Amino acid sequence: MSNDVVQAIESLPIGRFHHLHLARQICAWACFALCQECAAYIFDALEQQWLLSADDLGYFASAFPAGCVVGSLASAALLDRFGRRPALVAGTAAAAFCGALAAASPRFEALLLLRGAQAASWAYAQAAATAWYAEFLPTAGRGPLIAAVSIGWPVGRGVAISLAAALSWR
């Protein structure tokens, strides 16, 4: 980046644009948390449908974090090559697609693979969104605004807990 561009970004006041980006980031983290945190509330239904063992439920619980590791590593290698916005769009679309396929999964093994792929896609999209968001923030307000994104996780977890009784695993 040229010094003129850096100086222009640094001189921008925190405004509506930044707050809208923050709101989008919080919503994205809430969706991410909801997807992860709902797992514990659907164990019984999964266990009943496929007669799963405790080990199987452990594999299910581990599929999301394992997928997140894959997506995070992929984002580290690919974000600069393909750009933030295309990565955000592709990752979000892939996560939604994998989630829909997982909901229709005919077998537990397919569910595990799709949940891992969904998590990898989410992590890839979240890394892109976070990097993209940070690039538009002047350094003076960057720390508090990036930290504020974390509000989304407890919001998403609260939604998962609130909906737990109504959730079907599908």
Solvent accessible surface area in square Angstrom, and as a share of the most:
residue,aa,sasa,rsa
1,M,166,0.74
2,S,62,0.40
3,N,115,0.59
4,D,109,0.56
5,V,69,0.40
6,V,61,0.35
7,Q,117,0.52
8,A,56,0.43
9,I,31,0.16
10,E,68,0.30
11,S,87,0.56
12,L,88,0.44
13,P,106,0.66
14,I,63,0.32
15,G,25,0.24
16,R,186,0.68
17,F,98,0.41
18,H,7,0.03
19,H,95,0.43
20,L,67,0.33
21,H,16,0.07
22,L,23,0.12
23,A,49,0.38
24,R,139,0.51
25,Q,7,0.03
26,I,36,0.18
27,C,82,0.49
28,A,26,0.20
29,W,63,0.22
30,A,16,0.12
31,C,65,0.39
32,F,15,0.06
33,A,0,0.00
34,L,54,0.27
35,C,20,0.12
36,Q,45,0.20
37,E,34,0.15
38,C,26,0.16
39,A,8,0.06
40,A,66,0.51
41,Y,84,0.32
42,I,13,0.07
43,F,53,0.22
44,D,98,0.51
45,A,38,0.29
46,L,0,0.00
47,E,68,0.30
48,Q,138,0.62
49,Q,87,0.39
50,W,54,0.19
51,L,159,0.79
52,L,17,0.08
53,S,56,0.36
54,A,88,0.68
55,D,97,0.50
56,D,37,0.19
57,L,24,0.12
58,G,34,0.33
59,Y,130,0.49
60,F,3,0.01
61,A,38,0.30
62,S,62,0.40
63,A,14,0.11
64,F,2,0.01
65,P,62,0.39
66,A,58,0.45
67,G,5,0.04
68,C,26,0.15
69,V,90,0.52
70,V,90,0.52
71,G,1,0.01
72,S,55,0.36
73,L,121,0.60
74,A,33,0.26
75,S,5,0.03
76,A,90,0.69
77,A,70,0.54
78,L,54,0.27
79,L,18,0.09
80,D,122,0.63
81,R,174,0.63
82,F,116,0.48
83,G,24,0.23
84,R,55,0.20
85,R,156,0.57
86,P,77,0.48
87,A,3,0.02
88,L,40,0.20
89,V,93,0.54
90,A,60,0.46
91,G,3,0.02
92,T,62,0.36
93,A,60,0.46
94,A,40,0.31
95,A,2,0.01
96,A,68,0.53
97,F,129,0.54
98,C,18,0.11
99,G,19,0.19
100,A,66,0.51
101,L,75,0.37
102,A,10,0.08
103,A,33,0.25
104,A,73,0.56
105,S,1,0.01
106,P,107,0.67
107,R,142,0.52
108,F,15,0.06
109,E,93,0.42
110,A,31,0.24
111,L,7,0.03
112,L,36,0.18
113,L,138,0.69
114,L,36,0.18
115,R,14,0.05
116,G,16,0.16
117,A,41,0.32
118,Q,22,0.10
119,A,0,0.00
120,A,19,0.15
121,S,16,0.10
122,W,37,0.13
123,A,8,0.06
124,Y,32,0.12
125,A,1,0.01
126,Q,8,0.04
127,A,31,0.24
128,A,0,0.00
129,A,8,0.06
130,T,47,0.27
131,A,27,0.21
132,W,63,0.22
133,Y,3,0.01
134,A,21,0.16
135,E,68,0.30
136,F,71,0.30
137,L,0,0.00
138,P,4,0.02
139,T,79,0.46
140,A,99,0.77
141,G,13,0.12
142,R,76,0.28
143,G,47,0.45
144,P,96,0.61
145,L,22,0.11
146,I,60,0.31
147,A,65,0.50
148,A,24,0.18
149,V,10,0.06
150,S,74,0.48
151,I,92,0.47
152,G,0,0.00
153,W,76,0.27
154,P,83,0.52
155,V,74,0.42
156,G,1,0.01
157,R,106,0.39
158,G,33,0.31
159,V,60,0.34
160,A,0,0.00
161,I,82,0.42
162,S,92,0.59
163,L,78,0.39
164,A,24,0.18
165,A,108,0.84
166,A,86,0.67
167,L,60,0.30
168,S,77,0.49
169,W,27,0.09
170,R,116,0.42
